[in-house]
Amino acid sequence: MDETVTVELTVNGINYRRPRKPIVVVCVDGGDATYYEQGLKDGILPNLRRFMDNGFSGLADGVVPSFTNPNNLSIVTGTPPAIHGISGNFLLEPKSGKTVMMNNPDFLRVETLFAAYSRIGGQVVVITAKDKLRLLLGKGMRNGICFSSEKADTCTLREHGIEDVLELVGWPLPDVYSAELSLFAMEAGIKLLERDKPDLMYLSLTDYIQHTYAPGSQEANQFYSCLDDAFGKLEALGALVAITADHGMNDKSRDDNTPNVIYLQDHLDNMLGVGTTRVILPITDPYVAHHGALGGFARIYCLDGFSPETVIESVRTLRGIEGVYDRNEVCEIFDLPPDIEGDVAVISDARTVIGSSESKHDLSQLQGKRLRSHGGVSERRVPFIMSEPLNETYIKRAELGTLRNFDIFDFAVNGTV
């Protein structure tokens, strides 16, 4: 950052000092701690092992619902969804009654750290694997770089702050359902760190591997070995590397390999009558091939004055349901914005997913694969790893309080020795 820039910057109530070196935060989408545990046992993560031994390693709570959009926006704003307003990937607009993707930056209610740093002259790089996050993460950024692996072939200086990305990285455009989509983002980050030495860099990956392959599988180990190599390269280029995740991942299949699903809309239609409720699944996004829009969190909207209490009683006893809450309860417990919350929120347990109506889910691409998914409380616990040790103040914070994944930038910028 330029020496004329103010040292202290306050963003959403958090004071940030000027980074003493480049800060690279990596959000490993679906980066459940079990992948690291298995990789460490298998001896394939030497750089991560060094970070954990010499820096800091812990577990943190992510945002519930444990989906991509709410957690990424919490990480980059340092706030829960009740403050920043992004409570899912997909929602029902209360006023219009229409379902929409929460990709529009107009939904974001506060400034991101990136926008604030770029506004005072800091150099910021944001790379996301999937393009669905780009506009949200880049909202308000000035003169920074913000692009996705998915659309890396169409980047322009005017819109993305960069062009000729494929030439820079030296890779072909990756397929959206591939490990390479994430690894492309990592390689682009390495190249830009080497070239530009930005103050802040955020690399947000995709969870294709975690949805598809269990910890210890050949495919998962190969992916995490590549990630570990990239972590080491980022550190070798002089960066402080901080690693967290938006959510974990659990196996949600029965013994016969079929998804362990509660079709909630079908249940409510059968028990309470068609047209009394509407189920919305906030996991829904444009990339459903690997999870079939089946996740661990659902919102129920009561129609024509139907009673939420009746819905709660109908759902509470279903096998595989961990929690059922009315709007006030779920917002208070999980720090969610009441104005866009459903009348009832339903959370499944670690081995179960929630669907709407069976006829609305295309599971053909899951044939022969065990469903792995997320969304509930059981997938909120995520790694929180830094390549350098914490100072005494932040050691005490880590020991005395509950770490949140959205503390990662605060700890990386302010909390190291």
N, C-alpha and C positions, 0 to 999 in steps of 0.2 A: 504494500500500500504506500502511496506517496507520503513523504514525510510531512506535508502540510495538512494531512487529514487528521481530524480530531481523534485522540487516542480512545476515548470512551464513546460508546454508541449504545443507546438504549432501544431495544426492540421488544415490544409486548411485555414491558416490565422487567426485562433481563438486561443487565449491563454487560457489554462485551468490550474487552480490550483489543488493541491492535494485535493481530496474529504475529508472533515472532518468527514464524516460518509458515510455509503453505500448509493449510489444513485440508485434508482430504477425508470426507466422511463417506463411507460406503454403506448403503442400505441393501443388504442381501435379501431380496424378496423371498419370503418363505424360508428364511435362513434359520431353521430350527436348530437349537443347540445340539441335538443328537447327531447332526451331520458333523459338527466339529468334534464331538466326543469320539465318534467312530473314526474320523480321519486322524485324530491324534493317536488313537490306539493302533491304527494301521501305519503310522509313521509317515504320512504323506503331507503333513502340514508344518514344515520346519519353521517358516516365517511366523505363522500364527503362534506356534509354541514359544518362539522367542518373544513375541509381543506379550503373551500371557505371563511369561516368567519375568520379564524386565519392565513391562509397562503396567497395565491394569486390566483385569478381567473380572467380570461379574455378570449377573443376570438382571434384566430390567423388565418392567411391565410395559407392554404396548397398550394401545387404545383398543377398546371394545366398542363396536364390532371390529374384530381383528382382520380387517381388509386393507387393501393397498392404499386407496385414496385417503381415508381418515388418518392412517399412520404416517404416510409420507408428508402430509400437510402439517401434522403435529410436529414431526421432526424438524421441518424447515421454518416453523413459526415459533416453536418452543411452547406451544399451548395445546390444550385438549380441544376436541371438537365443539364443546360448548362455546368456546371463544372463536375458533376459526371458521366454524360453520360447515365443514365437510364431514358428514357422518356416514358416508357409504360411497360405493361406486355408482349407485343407481337409487333413485328415489321417486316417490310420488309427490308431486307439487301440490301442497294443500289447497292453494287457491284455484288452480286450473283443473286439478284432478288428472293431470297428464303425468305419465312416467317419463323421466329424462335421465340421461347420464350426468353424473356430477363432474364433468370435465370442463365445464365453462368457468373461467376465472371469476365471473360475476358472483359465483357462490362463495368465494373466499372473502371473509369479512375482515381480515387483518393483514398487515404487511409481513412478507417473509423476510428472513435475515438477509437473503440475497438481494432483494430490492433495496433494503436499507443500506447495505454495504456498498452496492453499486451507486446509490444516490450520493454518497459522500466521496466517491472516487475510487473505491476498492475494486479490484479485479476479481470477477466471479465466473466460474465455469460450472454449468449444470448439464449433466448428461443422463438421460433416462433411457432404459431399454425400449419400453413401449411409448408410443407417441401420446397415449391418452393422458399422461401426466404433464406433458411439456408445458402447456399453456398455464396450468395451475402453478407449477413450480417456477415458471419464468415471469409470473405476473409482476409488473412494476420494475423489472430489471432494466438498468440503463447501461448500454455499451458493454454488456457481458456476452458470454457465449451460452446458448441454451438450445440443445437439440436432442433428438432421439436416435438410437440405433436403427429403429424400424424405418425411419424416413431419412436416413443419413445421406441418401443419394439426391435429395431435393433441397438441401440446405442453401440458404442465401445469406449474404452479409446483412442485408436489411432486416430479415425476419429472425435469423438464428445467430447472427454475429460471427458466422463462419461459412466458408464454402469449400468445395473440393475435399470433403471429409473422407471419402473413400480413398482418395490419393494420400491424404495425411496418414490414415491408419494402415493402408496397404492391404486391406481385406476386401473381399466382395461383400455386397449387401447381405446380411444374414436373414434367414427365415425367421418369422415371428415365433414359430414353435420350435425353438432350438436353443441349445446351450450357448451357441455362438452369439445370440442376441445380447446376452449379458456380457460375454467375454469381449465382444466388440466395444461395448461401453467402457470396460476396464482398459482395453488397449488404447482407445481414444483418449481416456484420461491420462494415461502414461505419456502419450505423445504430447498432449497439451501442457502437462506439468513440466516436461522437459523443455518445451519451446517457450512457454509464457510465464511460468512460475506464478500462478494466480494466488491471491490471498486465501480464497475459499473455493473448494471444489466439492461437488456433491454428485455421487455416482449411484443411481437408483436402478437396480437390476430387475429381472423378471423371474418368476417362480416356476417356469416350465419344468426344470429338472426336479424340483422338490415335489411338484404335483405328480410327477411321473415315476420317479425312482426313489426307493427307500434308502436310508443311510446304510453305507457299506456295500451297496451295489457297485458294479464296475463303472456304470455311467455316472453315478453320484460322486464316487471317489475321483474319477477323472476330472469332473467339473471342479470339485473343490481343490484338487491339486493345481489346476490352472488358476483358480482364484488366489490361492496361496502364493503362487509365483508372481502374480500381479501385485499383491500386497507388498511383497518384498521389493519389487521394482519401484513402487511408489515411495517407499521408505528410503531406498537407496538414492532417490532423486532429491532427498532433503525434506520430504513431507512428514508431518505428524499424521498417522493413519488411524482413523477411528472407525470401528465396524459395529453395526447393529443390524436390526431387521425390522420389517413392518409387522410381521406375524410369524408364528411357527407353522407347523404342519403335522397332521395326524392321519393315520390310515383309517378310512371310514367304510371299510368293506366287510361283508359277511364271510363266513368260512368258504362259501362257494364262489367267492370273488365278485359277487354282485354288490352294488352300492347299498349301504345300510341307510335307507332313506325313509323319512316321514314326509309323506305328501300332505302338507298342512292344509292347503286349500281344499283338497278332496275330503279330508277329515271334517273340516268345518262345514262344507256344503252338505255332507251326509248327516252331521249331527244337528246343525242349526238351520239349514236351509240355504239353497242357492240364492245369492244376491244379498246375504246379510253381512258378508265380510269380503275384504280383498287383501290377499297376501302379496307382499313385495319382498323380493330377495335382494338385499343390497350388495351381494357379491357379483351380481350381473354386470358384465362389461362386454366389450366387443370381442373378447378372446376366451370363449367358453369351451373350446374343444377339449381342454385338459381337465375341466372340472364340471362341465355340464350345468353350470349355474347352480350347483348344489353346495351350500355352505352351512355354517353353524349359527347363523343369526337371521331372523326373519322379523318383519314388521307386519302387523295386522291392522288394517283400517276398518272400523265398524261403519256400516252403511245405514242410512235412514234411521239414525238414532239408536241403533242396536247397542246393547249394553256391553261394555268392555269386561265387566265382571263375569258375565255369562261366558264370554269367549275364554277368559282366563281359566274358569272352572273346567271347561271342555278340554283344554289343552294340557293343564297341569299334570294330569295323571298318565299322559302318554309315555310309553317306555322310550327312553333315549332323550327325554327333555330334562335339561338341568335347571332351567330357570324360566319363569314367566312373570312379566312385570307390566304394570300399567305405565302410562307415559311419564308421570311424575317420578315413579320409582326408578325407572331405567335411566332417566336423565340425571337424577341425583346420584345414583350408584356409579354410573359410567361417564359422567361429565359430558352429556350430549345436549344438543340444542333443542329445547322443547317445541319450537315453532315448526320444525320439520320432522318431528318424531311421530311414529304411528300411535294408535290408541293402545296397542298391546305390543310388547317385544318378547320374542321367544328365542331362547338360546339352547342349543343341543349339547349333549355331552361329547366327550373326546372321541367316541367311536361312531357317532351318528351325524348325518347331515339332514338339512331341511329343504324340501322342494315345495313347489306350489301345487300344481296339478300334474299327475304323471304324464298326461298327454302333451304337456307343454315343454318337456325336457327331452332333448335329443341326446341320448347317451350312446349313440352308435360308435363314436370315436373312442369310447372307453372299453369297447369289447376286448376281452383278454387282458385287461389291465385292472389293477386294484385302484379304487378311487382314493386319492389322498386330497384332503381339503382343509379348510380353516374357517374362522369367523367367530368362534365362541371364546369363552374365558380360557378354555384349555389350550388355546393357541396364542395367548397374549404374552407368555413369558419368552423373552428373546435374549440373545447374547448382547453384551455391552463391553467391547474390547478396545483398548487403546495401545498404541505402540510405545508410549512413553509413560512414566509413572506420574501419579497425581501429587499435587502439593498437599500440605497438611489439611488445609481448609476443606478441600474436596474429598480427601480420604474420609474425613469425619462425616461429610454429607453422605457419602456412599455407605458408610457403616451405620449411620443412625436413621436414615430415611429410606423410603422405597425408591429405588432408581426407576426412572421412566425412560423409554427409548428416546423420547423427545428432549431429554437432558443432554444428548450427545454433543451438540454444538457448543453448549455452555461449558461442558467438561473439557472439550477439545481446545476451545479458544482460551478459556479462563483457568482451567483446572490443572494444567500440567506444571511440572517443576520449572 
